[in-house]
């Protein structure tokens, strides 16, 4: 039986740059760095991001950008603060998909390795309730 999410691993060309993104844009806290040791496939760092274990590991970037993404929950009142954090890191925003009122707001951005991140203000329950109302409530 699945007990929950264990961790998310992202592969990056530059561990230090990815650390700056995880810490700066996502508010993560580094909890481990392998240094020059390689216990896994390559050098790696672990972060705590909102109670989630995020691992970043050196390797080749994704070859292209897609809509596959990781979404993190943020409070609605903090969306402008997070936008400023992302801008300060010089990261590229992706336009949000079309939304209906009531399903929350999102910021989408790419890192230097073509990973797409979403910072979202809504919850699953809010989205399902809004969708039950149909397109034109």
Backbone torsions as a table, in degrees:
resi	resn	phi	psi	omega
1	UNK	NA	132.3	176.0
2	UNK	-68.1	130.3	-179.9
3	UNK	-98.1	-14.7	-177.8
4	UNK	149.7	-172.0	178.9
5	UNK	-82.1	126.9	177.5
6	UNK	-81.9	-60.8	-179.3
7	UNK	-162.6	167.8	174.6
8	UNK	-121.9	131.0	177.5
9	UNK	-112.4	129.6	176.5
10	UNK	-119.1	133.8	179.1
11	UNK	-95.5	136.1	-174.7
12	UNK	-139.7	148.8	174.1
13	UNK	-70.9	-31.8	-169.6
14	UNK	-132.9	101.5	-177.9
15	UNK	-59.0	-39.7	-178.0
16	UNK	-68.5	-39.8	177.7
17	UNK	-65.1	-43.7	179.1
18	UNK	-65.1	-36.4	176.3
19	UNK	-60.7	-41.9	178.6
20	UNK	-62.5	-37.4	179.4
21	UNK	-70.8	-47.2	-179.0
22	UNK	-63.0	-42.3	-179.7
23	UNK	-75.1	-45.7	-174.7
24	UNK	-76.2	-48.7	-176.3
25	UNK	-83.2	-36.4	-173.7
26	UNK	-103.8	-7.2	-179.3
27	UNK	71.6	24.2	-179.5
28	UNK	-73.8	162.6	178.7
29	UNK	-125.0	123.6	178.9
30	UNK	-68.0	131.2	179.8
31	UNK	-119.3	-8.5	179.2
32	UNK	-163.0	142.5	170.8
33	UNK	-138.2	129.7	-178.3
34	UNK	-75.2	-12.5	-174.6
35	UNK	61.2	-131.1	179.2
36	UNK	-89.4	-3.2	178.5
37	UNK	-77.4	152.5	175.8
38	UNK	-132.4	97.1	176.2
39	UNK	-84.7	-22.2	-179.4
40	UNK	-112.3	-134.9	-178.5
41	UNK	-81.6	-28.4	-177.6
42	UNK	-161.5	-177.8	177.4
43	UNK	-60.6	148.9	-175.3
44	UNK	-152.9	162.5	174.0
45	UNK	-134.7	147.2	175.8
46	UNK	-115.8	144.1	-179.9
47	UNK	-132.1	153.5	168.1
48	UNK	-105.1	119.5	177.9
49	UNK	-123.8	102.7	-179.7
50	UNK	57.3	34.6	-179.4
51	UNK	86.5	0.0	177.3
52	UNK	-99.3	140.6	176.2
53	UNK	-85.8	113.3	176.3
54	UNK	-110.6	121.3	177.1
55	UNK	-104.7	136.6	172.3
56	UNK	-122.1	138.0	-171.2
57	UNK	-135.9	139.8	179.1
58	UNK	-67.8	139.0	177.1
59	UNK	171.3	-168.7	-178.4
60	UNK	-77.2	142.6	177.2
61	UNK	-67.5	160.5	171.3
62	UNK	-62.2	142.2	-175.8
63	UNK	-71.5	-23.2	-178.3
64	UNK	-153.2	169.4	179.0
65	UNK	-95.9	140.2	175.7
66	UNK	-135.9	-174.9	176.2
67	UNK	-89.8	-4.7	172.5
68	UNK	-56.3	130.9	-175.3
69	UNK	-156.6	167.4	173.7
70	UNK	-112.0	129.0	-179.4
71	UNK	-111.5	130.1	176.8
72	UNK	-109.8	140.1	179.6
73	UNK	-82.5	131.0	174.4
74	UNK	-131.0	156.6	175.7
75	UNK	-71.7	144.9	-179.1
76	UNK	-56.6	-36.5	-178.0
77	UNK	-67.4	-15.2	-176.2
78	UNK	-99.1	2.6	-172.6
79	UNK	-62.2	-38.8	179.1
80	UNK	-68.5	-36.4	176.8
81	UNK	-61.6	-45.0	179.5
82	UNK	-67.4	-36.7	176.4
83	UNK	-59.2	-43.0	179.1
84	UNK	-64.6	-39.6	178.0
85	UNK	-60.7	-45.0	-178.6
86	UNK	-66.3	-44.2	178.1
87	UNK	-61.1	-40.5	-179.3
88	UNK	-62.3	-27.9	177.9
89	UNK	-87.1	-3.2	178.8
90	UNK	69.9	27.4	-178.7
91	UNK	-85.2	152.2	-177.2
92	UNK	-86.7	126.2	174.9
93	UNK	-80.0	150.0	171.1
94	UNK	-112.2	139.0	177.5
95	UNK	-58.3	139.5	177.0
96	UNK	-68.4	149.7	176.4
97	UNK	-70.6	160.5	176.5
98	UNK	-59.7	138.7	-177.3
99	UNK	-130.4	154.5	170.7
100	UNK	-97.9	149.4	179.8
101	UNK	-57.5	135.1	175.4
102	UNK	102.1	-2.2	179.3
103	UNK	-103.4	12.4	178.4
104	UNK	94.0	173.8	179.4
105	UNK	-121.6	154.5	-176.6
106	UNK	-137.4	149.4	165.4
107	UNK	-115.2	127.8	176.3
108	UNK	-113.6	136.2	175.6
109	UNK	-149.0	151.3	177.3
110	UNK	-99.7	145.5	169.1
111	UNK	-90.7	-173.1	-176.4
112	UNK	-75.0	-7.8	-177.5
113	UNK	-111.8	16.3	177.7
114	UNK	74.2	14.0	171.9
115	UNK	-76.1	140.4	176.4
116	UNK	-106.3	129.9	177.9
117	UNK	-116.8	147.0	174.9
118	UNK	-125.9	135.5	170.4
119	UNK	-110.4	117.0	-168.8
120	UNK	-122.9	140.2	-176.7
121	UNK	-94.8	-11.9	-174.6
122	UNK	-97.2	178.8	177.5
123	UNK	-122.8	165.0	176.1
124	UNK	-60.2	-43.6	-178.5
125	UNK	-61.7	-42.8	178.5
126	UNK	-63.2	-41.9	-179.1
127	UNK	-66.1	-45.7	179.8
128	UNK	-62.3	-40.8	178.0
129	UNK	-61.7	-43.5	179.5
130	UNK	-64.5	-42.3	-179.7
131	UNK	-66.0	-33.1	177.7
132	UNK	-63.3	-25.4	-179.3
133	UNK	-75.5	-14.9	-178.7
134	UNK	85.0	-179.1	-176.5
135	UNK	-68.3	-38.9	-176.1
136	UNK	-122.3	83.7	-177.1
137	UNK	-66.6	NA	NA
